[in-house]
């Protein structure tokens, strides 16, 4: 008791990675300027409501909708 086996360690690592990607994606959505105001709301909802797939989809598709300054 008190020790982590390999499976638990991998699970914790995967959860921490997913949370990190989610935090990075949501902060990126909030701080970005999009072509349309509704795009920011759309991507914020997508990233928030679909935790694992939403951020990955945002980085592949949504980052193209941003205005680069």
C-alpha angles and dihedrals in degrees: 000000000000096000126103120227121216094263093054091047092052091047092051090048092051093048092048090049092050092049091048093051090047093051092047092049096048092047089048091051093048095048097043129092114225132200091247127028091228090061091066091052091046094051094043090054093044093051093043101044099040101046105189105021096038098064093044091049090048093054092050100039111010098053087068090061093061125100110238113219 
